């Protein structure tokens, strides 16, 4: 089968044109609150066609799963691709799950048109459209081990644009998923996990998802399941955050993944384009070990789509230190403001101490107090005794950057001069780099802040982080220079407010990256 090097700029088949009109009509008719509740984002035709083109396996009878099928854009693209190939299946048995009755009605029309399309190509097409909760149905099938009328015993292919929505830890869905060994905090990884378990050996999965599963502690159990069951073959990155679902204002970074059940993985094809209608792709093949580093207990997924990114990845692969080698650790700020609401004060006063929020960041340092909506102080009382840290030199990193922010990793230096007082409160939206719960040596703190604010770190971080969150685990897993190099940075970057190009030049010089 073919593996495209570009997103072909050709006319869509009439089937896809008709389904796209249906998609637009449905999107306009759907209640925004319902769409948000169900995490519904319908797949545009160029994305659907590209995804369908990635399948490689030929078999006489295809059993394809589309979970969260919407109006059937992916099913239509899969059908059109199968009909257009030189080697065609003799039969397609499609199963489409859609819980929204309005979308299910559109999906049934699409399935009938897929049947007609296949008839013209000599393919026997049948479809089960299941208007039910996919998680519940799939868990029943996997947990009970019996075939259900709506669910084949296994699938040869799965093509998914799963819903994106958080799952609460005490939800019925989370409990059901645990029965089949899936621990995850989002609907999209729940759908992927169930789909890959329903594939037969050698079965193929193609899905478009947020990039957020590639890193972070919340998705580690899913990554363990995925790489235990699947061989990753292809990752495609849409370089523009808005590209894949522009009409729906989806701002997550999205990727398309192609993987094979129980296959052996030696290399992964990494490609990128600005959007689904960008004709030219950057394509490279890399060893699997460059995507998931051997020995990494977190199984972070590194997606490096070009040679410049590869040079940065290689630089970090050679970094000699982790936070433990620097004798530092990373913790989240101890003050969860809604839990300490009665002890928050807008302005500092007798009996209070400084409380630092991300809003106090200003060009690489902390400016406190600040006239803003956030409180500036925390009452010093027995109830808040466990929330303080002793004053000292700390490096603070925002846990969440805004979508408009230019940088993903945003660090600031806190020194005893930043805010008066023997004890400091750091709010929970901050990562705090400390040594045994206390401050750092001044040179080390200044050098670490400079390193973390470099373009080098920001670019590398984006290779495995597809959202605006920076976890303490991410910072612990990051490669760092030696203590001596970090202290040298501290000596040279005396002003944390240096222009970015000057800071980057110093970092490159100290790390000897200029060649």
C-alpha positions as CSV (number, residue, x, y, z in Angstrom):
1,X,0.0,0.0,0.0
2,X,1.1,3.6,-0.5
3,X,2.3,6.0,2.1
4,X,1.8,9.5,0.9
5,X,4.5,12.1,1.1
6,X,2.1,15.0,0.7
7,X,-1.5,15.9,1.3
8,X,-2.8,15.6,-2.2
9,X,-4.5,18.8,-3.6
10,X,-7.0,16.9,-5.8
11,X,-10.7,17.2,-6.1
12,X,-12.6,15.4,-3.4
13,X,-14.7,12.4,-4.5
14,X,-18.4,13.3,-4.8
15,X,-19.2,11.1,-1.8
16,X,-16.9,13.2,0.4
17,X,-18.4,16.4,-1.0
18,X,-21.9,15.3,-0.1
19,X,-20.8,14.2,3.4
20,X,-19.0,17.5,3.9
21,X,-22.2,19.5,3.2
22,X,-23.9,17.2,5.8
23,X,-21.1,18.0,8.2
24,X,-21.5,21.8,7.8
25,X,-25.2,21.5,8.2
26,X,-24.9,19.4,11.3
27,X,-22.3,21.7,12.9
28,X,-24.6,24.7,12.4
29,X,-27.6,22.9,13.9
30,X,-25.9,21.4,16.9
31,X,-26.3,23.1,20.3
32,X,-22.9,24.5,21.4
33,X,-23.4,23.4,24.9
34,X,-24.2,19.9,23.8
35,X,-21.2,19.8,21.5
36,X,-19.0,21.0,24.4
37,X,-20.5,18.4,26.8
38,X,-19.9,15.6,24.3
39,X,-16.5,16.9,23.0
40,X,-17.8,16.9,19.4
41,X,-15.5,18.2,16.7
42,X,-16.4,17.0,13.2
43,X,-13.6,16.0,10.8
44,X,-13.0,18.2,7.7
45,X,-12.7,16.2,4.4
46,X,-8.9,16.9,3.7
47,X,-8.1,15.6,7.2
48,X,-10.3,12.5,6.7
49,X,-8.9,11.7,3.3
50,X,-5.3,12.0,4.6
51,X,-6.1,9.7,7.5
52,X,-7.7,7.1,5.3
53,X,-4.7,7.1,3.0
54,X,-2.4,6.0,5.8
55,X,-3.8,2.5,6.1
56,X,-1.5,-0.2,4.5
57,X,-3.1,-3.5,5.2
58,X,-4.9,-5.4,2.4
59,X,-7.5,-8.1,3.3
60,X,-10.4,-9.7,1.7
61,X,-12.9,-8.7,4.3
62,X,-12.4,-5.4,6.2
63,X,-14.0,-4.9,9.6
64,X,-13.7,-1.2,10.3
65,X,-14.5,0.6,13.5
66,X,-15.4,4.3,13.6
67,X,-16.1,5.3,17.3
68,X,-17.6,8.7,17.8
69,X,-18.4,8.7,14.1
70,X,-20.3,12.0,13.8
71,X,-21.9,12.4,10.4
72,X,-19.5,9.8,9.0
73,X,-16.7,11.9,7.4
74,X,-14.1,9.3,8.3
75,X,-16.2,6.4,7.2
76,X,-16.8,8.0,3.9
77,X,-13.1,8.8,3.4
78,X,-12.2,5.2,4.3
79,X,-14.7,3.9,1.8
80,X,-13.6,6.2,-0.9
81,X,-10.0,5.2,-0.3
82,X,-10.8,1.5,-0.4
83,X,-12.7,1.9,-3.7
84,X,-9.9,3.9,-5.3
85,X,-7.1,1.4,-4.5
86,X,-5.8,-1.0,-7.1
87,X,-6.2,-3.9,-4.7
88,X,-9.7,-3.7,-3.2
89,X,-11.3,-5.7,-0.5
90,X,-14.2,-8.0,-1.4
91,X,-16.2,-6.8,1.6
92,X,-16.3,-3.9,4.1
93,X,-18.2,-4.5,7.4
94,X,-18.4,-1.1,9.1
95,X,-19.4,-0.4,12.7
96,X,-20.0,3.2,13.6
97,X,-20.8,4.5,17.1
98,X,-22.5,7.8,17.6
99,X,-24.3,8.7,20.8
100,X,-26.0,11.9,19.5
101,X,-29.3,10.9,17.8
102,X,-29.1,13.9,15.4
103,X,-25.6,13.0,14.2
104,X,-26.6,9.3,14.1
105,X,-29.4,10.2,11.6
106,X,-26.8,11.9,9.3
107,X,-24.4,8.9,9.8
108,X,-27.1,6.5,8.6
109,X,-27.4,8.5,5.3
110,X,-23.6,8.5,4.9
111,X,-23.6,4.7,5.4
112,X,-26.2,4.2,2.7
113,X,-24.1,6.4,0.3
114,X,-21.0,4.4,1.2
115,X,-22.9,1.2,0.3
116,X,-23.8,2.7,-3.1
117,X,-20.1,3.8,-3.6
118,X,-18.9,0.3,-2.9
119,X,-21.5,-1.3,-5.2
120,X,-20.0,0.6,-8.1
121,X,-16.5,-0.8,-7.2
122,X,-17.6,-4.4,-6.7
123,X,-17.3,-4.3,-2.9
124,X,-20.0,-5.7,-0.6
125,X,-20.6,-3.1,2.0
126,X,-22.7,-3.4,5.2
127,X,-22.8,-1.1,8.2
128,X,-24.0,-1.3,11.8
129,X,-24.8,2.2,13.1
130,X,-24.9,2.0,16.9
131,X,-26.6,4.8,18.7
132,X,-25.1,4.1,22.1
133,X,-22.3,4.8,24.5
134,X,-19.1,3.4,22.9
135,X,-17.3,3.1,26.2
136,X,-20.1,1.0,27.8
137,X,-20.5,-1.2,24.7
138,X,-16.8,-1.8,24.2
139,X,-16.2,-2.6,27.9
140,X,-19.1,-5.1,27.8
141,X,-17.5,-6.8,24.8
142,X,-14.0,-6.8,26.3
143,X,-15.0,-7.7,29.8
144,X,-17.6,-10.3,29.0
145,X,-15.6,-11.9,26.2
146,X,-18.8,-12.5,24.3
147,X,-19.8,-11.0,20.9
148,X,-22.6,-8.5,21.1
149,X,-25.1,-7.9,18.3
150,X,-23.6,-4.4,17.7
151,X,-20.0,-5.4,18.1
152,X,-17.8,-7.8,16.1
153,X,-15.4,-9.9,18.0
154,X,-12.5,-7.9,16.6
155,X,-11.7,-5.3,13.9
156,X,-9.1,-5.2,11.1
157,X,-9.1,-1.4,11.0
158,X,-10.1,1.5,13.3
159,X,-10.3,5.1,12.2
160,X,-11.1,7.7,14.9
161,X,-11.6,11.3,15.6
162,X,-12.5,10.7,19.3
163,X,-14.3,13.2,21.5
164,X,-12.1,15.5,23.7
165,X,-13.3,15.9,27.2
166,X,-12.0,15.2,30.7
167,X,-13.2,12.2,32.7
168,X,-13.6,12.7,36.4
169,X,-12.0,10.1,38.6
170,X,-15.3,9.0,40.2
171,X,-17.3,8.8,36.9
172,X,-19.1,5.7,35.7
173,X,-17.0,5.7,32.6
174,X,-13.7,5.7,34.6
175,X,-14.9,2.7,36.6
176,X,-16.0,0.9,33.5
177,X,-12.6,1.5,31.8
178,X,-10.7,0.2,34.8
179,X,-12.5,-3.1,34.4
180,X,-10.6,-3.7,31.1
181,X,-7.3,-2.2,32.3
182,X,-7.6,1.3,31.0
183,X,-6.7,4.2,33.3
184,X,-7.1,7.6,31.7
185,X,-8.4,11.0,32.4
186,X,-9.8,12.0,29.0
187,X,-12.4,10.6,26.6
188,X,-10.1,10.7,23.6
189,X,-7.5,8.3,25.2
190,X,-10.4,6.2,26.5
191,X,-11.7,5.7,22.9
192,X,-8.2,5.0,21.6
193,X,-7.5,2.5,24.4
194,X,-10.7,0.6,23.7
195,X,-10.2,0.7,19.9
196,X,-6.7,-0.8,20.1
197,X,-7.9,-3.5,22.4
198,X,-10.6,-4.4,19.9
199,X,-8.2,-4.7,17.0
200,X,-7.1,-8.2,15.9
201,X,-3.3,-8.9,15.7
202,X,-2.0,-7.0,12.7
203,X,-5.0,-4.6,12.8
204,X,-4.4,-0.9,12.0
205,X,-5.4,2.2,13.9
206,X,-5.4,5.7,12.4
207,X,-6.6,8.5,14.7
208,X,-6.4,12.3,15.0
209,X,-6.0,13.4,18.6
210,X,-4.7,16.2,20.7
211,X,-0.9,15.9,21.2
212,X,-1.3,16.1,25.0
213,X,-1.0,12.3,25.5
214,X,2.7,12.5,24.4
215,X,3.8,13.7,27.9
216,X,2.7,14.3,31.4
217,X,1.9,12.1,34.3
218,X,-1.9,11.9,33.6
219,X,-1.4,10.1,30.3
220,X,1.4,7.8,31.4
221,X,-0.9,4.8,32.0
222,X,-2.3,5.3,28.5
223,X,1.2,5.5,27.0
224,X,2.1,2.2,28.7
225,X,-1.0,0.5,27.3
226,X,-0.4,2.0,23.8
227,X,3.2,0.9,23.5
228,X,2.5,-2.5,25.0
229,X,-0.1,-3.3,22.4
230,X,0.8,-1.2,19.4
231,X,3.7,-0.5,17.0
232,X,3.8,3.2,16.1
233,X,4.4,3.7,12.4
234,X,3.5,7.3,11.5
235,X,3.0,10.6,13.3
236,X,1.8,13.6,11.4
237,X,1.9,17.1,13.0
238,X,-0.2,20.0,12.0
239,X,2.2,22.9,12.7
240,X,-0.6,25.5,13.1
241,X,-2.7,25.0,16.3
242,X,-5.9,26.1,14.5
243,X,-5.4,24.2,11.2
244,X,-7.1,20.8,11.6
245,X,-10.4,22.1,13.1
246,X,-10.3,25.8,12.2
247,X,-14.1,26.1,11.9
248,X,-14.5,24.8,15.5
249,X,-11.9,27.1,17.0
250,X,-10.0,24.1,18.5
251,X,-6.7,25.4,19.7
252,X,-5.1,22.1,20.8
253,X,-2.1,20.9,18.8
254,X,-3.4,17.9,16.9
255,X,-1.5,15.0,15.5
256,X,-2.5,12.0,13.3
257,X,-1.1,8.7,14.4
258,X,-0.9,5.4,12.5
259,X,-0.1,2.2,14.5
260,X,-0.3,-1.6,14.0
261,X,-1.4,-4.1,16.7
262,X,1.4,-6.3,18.0
263,X,3.7,-5.2,15.2
264,X,7.5,-4.8,15.5
265,X,8.6,-1.2,15.5
266,X,12.0,-0.2,14.3
267,X,11.4,3.1,12.7
268,X,8.7,5.8,12.7
269,X,7.8,8.2,9.9
270,X,7.4,11.8,11.2
271,X,5.8,14.3,8.9
272,X,4.4,17.8,9.3
273,X,2.4,20.4,7.4
274,X,0.9,23.7,8.3
275,X,-2.6,22.4,7.8
276,X,-4.7,19.8,6.0
277,X,-4.7,21.6,2.7
278,X,-0.9,22.3,2.7
279,X,0.4,20.4,-0.3
280,X,4.0,20.1,0.8
281,X,5.0,17.9,3.8
282,X,8.2,17.7,5.7
283,X,8.8,13.9,6.0
284,X,11.6,12.0,7.8
285,X,12.1,8.5,9.1
286,X,13.7,8.1,12.5
287,X,14.5,5.1,14.7
288,X,11.8,4.3,17.2
289,X,14.3,5.0,20.0
290,X,14.4,8.6,19.0
291,X,10.6,8.9,19.5
292,X,10.4,7.0,22.8
293,X,13.8,7.1,24.5
294,X,15.1,3.8,25.9
295,X,14.9,3.7,29.7
296,X,12.5,6.6,30.0
297,X,10.1,5.5,32.7
298,X,7.6,8.2,31.6
299,X,7.5,7.0,27.9
300,X,7.4,10.6,26.6
301,X,6.8,10.7,22.9
302,X,9.2,13.0,21.1
303,X,8.0,14.3,17.7
304,X,10.7,16.0,15.7
305,X,9.5,16.8,12.2
306,X,12.6,18.5,10.7
307,X,16.4,18.6,10.7
308,X,16.6,21.8,12.9
309,X,14.4,20.1,15.5
310,X,16.6,17.0,15.3
311,X,19.7,19.1,16.1
312,X,18.0,20.4,19.2
313,X,16.8,16.9,20.2
314,X,20.4,15.6,19.8
315,X,21.6,18.5,21.9
316,X,19.3,17.5,24.8
317,X,20.1,13.8,24.3
318,X,23.7,14.8,25.2
319,X,22.7,16.9,28.2
320,X,24.6,15.4,31.1
321,X,22.3,16.2,34.0
322,X,18.8,15.7,35.5
323,X,17.4,17.6,38.4
324,X,18.7,15.0,40.8
325,X,22.3,15.6,39.5
326,X,21.8,19.3,40.3
327,X,20.6,18.4,43.9
328,X,17.3,20.2,43.2
329,X,13.7,19.1,42.9
330,X,10.5,20.5,41.4
331,X,7.2,20.8,43.3
332,X,4.0,22.6,42.6
333,X,3.2,25.6,44.8
334,X,1.5,24.6,48.1
335,X,-1.2,27.3,48.1
336,X,-4.4,26.2,46.5
337,X,-6.3,29.5,46.7
338,X,-9.9,28.2,46.7
339,X,-9.0,26.0,49.6
340,X,-7.3,28.8,51.5
341,X,-9.9,31.5,50.5
342,X,-10.5,32.8,54.1
343,X,-6.8,33.4,54.6
344,X,-6.2,35.3,51.4
345,X,-5.7,39.1,51.5
346,X,-5.7,41.5,48.6
347,X,-2.9,43.7,50.2
348,X,-0.1,42.8,52.6
349,X,-0.7,43.7,56.2
350,X,0.4,42.8,59.7
351,X,0.1,39.1,60.2
352,X,0.4,38.2,56.6
353,X,3.2,37.0,54.3
354,X,3.8,37.4,50.5
355,X,1.8,35.2,48.2
356,X,3.2,34.8,44.7
357,X,1.1,34.0,41.6
358,X,2.1,33.7,37.9
359,X,0.7,37.2,37.5
360,X,3.6,38.5,39.5
361,X,6.0,37.4,36.7
362,X,7.6,40.3,34.9
363,X,10.4,39.8,32.3
364,X,12.1,36.9,34.1
365,X,11.7,38.2,37.7
366,X,9.0,38.5,40.3
367,X,7.5,41.9,40.9
368,X,5.5,42.0,44.2
369,X,3.0,43.3,45.2
370,X,0.9,44.0,42.2
371,X,-2.4,45.8,41.9
372,X,-4.5,43.1,40.2
373,X,-7.4,40.7,40.8
374,X,-5.3,38.2,42.5
375,X,-4.5,38.5,46.3
376,X,-1.0,39.5,47.3
377,X,-0.8,38.1,50.8
378,X,-1.6,35.0,52.9
379,X,-2.5,35.2,56.6
380,X,0.2,33.6,58.8
381,X,-1.9,31.3,61.0
382,X,-1.8,27.7,62.3
383,X,-4.1,26.7,59.5
384,X,-1.6,27.9,56.9
385,X,1.6,26.7,58.6
386,X,2.2,23.9,56.0
387,X,1.8,26.2,53.0
388,X,4.9,28.4,53.5
389,X,8.4,28.0,52.2
390,X,11.4,29.8,53.7
391,X,12.5,32.9,51.9
392,X,15.4,32.3,49.5
393,X,16.4,32.0,45.8
394,X,13.9,30.0,43.8
395,X,13.2,29.4,40.2
396,X,9.5,29.5,39.4
397,X,7.9,28.2,36.2
398,X,4.3,28.8,35.1
399,X,2.3,25.5,35.1
400,X,0.0,27.0,32.5
401,X,0.8,29.5,29.7
402,X,-1.9,31.3,27.9
403,X,-2.7,30.4,24.3
404,X,-1.5,33.9,23.3
405,X,1.8,33.6,25.1
406,X,4.9,33.3,22.8
407,X,6.7,30.9,25.0
408,X,5.6,27.5,26.4
409,X,8.2,27.5,29.2
410,X,8.1,30.7,31.2
411,X,10.4,31.0,34.2
412,X,11.1,33.7,36.7
413,X,13.7,34.2,39.4
414,X,12.6,34.8,43.0
415,X,15.1,36.2,45.4
416,X,14.8,37.3,49.0
417,X,14.6,40.9,47.6
418,X,11.6,40.0,45.5
419,X,9.3,40.2,48.5
420,X,10.0,40.9,52.2
421,X,9.4,38.3,54.8
422,X,10.9,35.2,56.4
423,X,8.4,32.9,54.7
424,X,6.8,32.9,51.2
425,X,3.6,31.4,49.8
426,X,3.7,30.0,46.2
427,X,0.4,29.5,44.5
428,X,-0.5,26.1,43.0
429,X,-0.3,27.3,39.4
430,X,3.5,27.6,39.8
431,X,6.3,24.9,39.6
432,X,8.9,25.7,42.3
433,X,12.5,24.6,41.8
434,X,14.0,24.2,45.3
435,X,16.6,22.3,47.3
436,X,15.2,20.2,50.1
437,X,12.3,22.5,50.5
438,X,14.5,25.6,50.8
439,X,16.1,28.1,48.4
440,X,18.9,27.5,46.0
441,X,22.4,29.0,45.8
442,X,22.1,32.4,44.1
443,X,24.4,31.5,41.1
444,X,22.6,28.2,40.4
445,X,19.1,29.8,40.6
446,X,20.1,32.6,38.2
447,X,21.7,30.2,35.8
448,X,18.7,27.8,35.9
449,X,16.3,30.6,35.2
450,X,18.4,31.8,32.2
451,X,18.6,28.2,30.8
452,X,14.8,27.6,31.2
453,X,14.0,30.9,29.5
454,X,16.1,30.1,26.5
455,X,14.6,29.5,23.0
456,X,16.6,26.2,23.1
457,X,14.6,24.9,26.0
458,X,11.3,26.2,24.7
459,X,11.8,24.6,21.2
460,X,12.8,21.3,22.7
461,X,9.9,21.3,25.1
462,X,7.5,21.7,22.2
463,X,8.8,18.4,20.7
464,X,7.0,16.4,23.3
465,X,4.5,18.8,24.8
466,X,1.4,19.7,22.7
467,X,-0.6,21.8,25.1
468,X,-0.1,24.8,27.3
469,X,0.7,22.9,30.6
470,X,4.2,22.4,32.0
471,X,4.2,19.7,34.7
472,X,6.7,19.1,37.4
473,X,7.4,15.7,35.8
474,X,8.2,17.5,32.5
475,X,10.8,19.6,34.3
476,X,12.2,16.6,36.1
477,X,12.6,14.7,32.9
478,X,14.3,17.6,31.1
479,X,18.0,17.4,30.3
480,X,20.2,20.0,32.0
481,X,23.8,21.3,31.6
482,X,26.3,20.6,34.3
483,X,26.3,22.5,37.6
484,X,29.4,24.3,36.4
485,X,27.8,25.4,33.1
486,X,24.6,26.5,34.9
487,X,26.7,28.6,37.4
488,X,28.6,30.1,34.5
489,X,25.3,31.1,33.0
490,X,24.5,32.7,36.4
491,X,27.7,34.7,36.3
492,X,27.0,36.0,32.8
493,X,23.3,36.6,33.0
494,X,23.3,39.2,35.7
495,X,20.1,40.8,34.5
496,X,17.2,38.3,34.1
497,X,15.5,40.9,31.9
498,X,18.0,40.5,29.0
499,X,16.5,40.6,25.5
500,X,15.8,37.1,24.2
501,X,18.5,37.2,21.4
502,X,21.2,38.2,24.0
503,X,20.1,35.5,26.4
504,X,20.1,32.8,23.7
505,X,23.5,33.9,22.5
506,X,24.9,33.5,26.0
507,X,23.3,30.1,26.4
508,X,24.6,28.8,23.1
509,X,28.1,30.1,24.0
510,X,28.2,28.6,27.4
511,X,26.9,25.2,26.1
512,X,29.3,25.5,23.0
513,X,26.4,25.2,20.5
514,X,27.5,27.9,18.1
515,X,29.0,25.6,15.6
